[in-house]
Amino acid sequence: MDNLFVGQIELLPYTFEPMYLALCDGRLLPINGNDALFSLIGNKYGGDGQTNFALPNLKGTEPIPNTNYYIALEGIYPTRD
């Protein structure tokens, strides 16, 4: 995704996971292969911080029925000052 930042969360009306996005459902992801996202959110939402970390669980917080929150797994890495 060229126009999304890694870790950016979007509310979308999809029932599937678009490429490079993951449903914010609290699942565990391996750090290996998701290094950029882990470097931004760490294990703030769960996981052991050594081999895995969790995505935020935003299920049930959607303001519009039949929508879901998705987090960008790839994209532009945000710069820090």
C-alpha positions, 0 to 999 in steps of 0.5 A: 500500500503506497498511500498508507503508513505502517500501523495506520488503522482504517474503517472499511466496509469489507468482509475480507482482508485486503492485501497488506491489511489485517483485521484488528481482532487481537490476533497474534502475529509473528515478529519475524516478517512483521518487524516494521509494525512490531517496531511501532506498536511493540507488544502493547496489545499482547504477545510475548514481545520475543516471538510474537505480538498482538494486533489491537482488538477493535471488534465491536467498536465500529461506529457503522454496522457492517464495517471493520477496522483494519491495520496496515501491515506494510506501507510508508514507515513513519519518520520520527524527529 
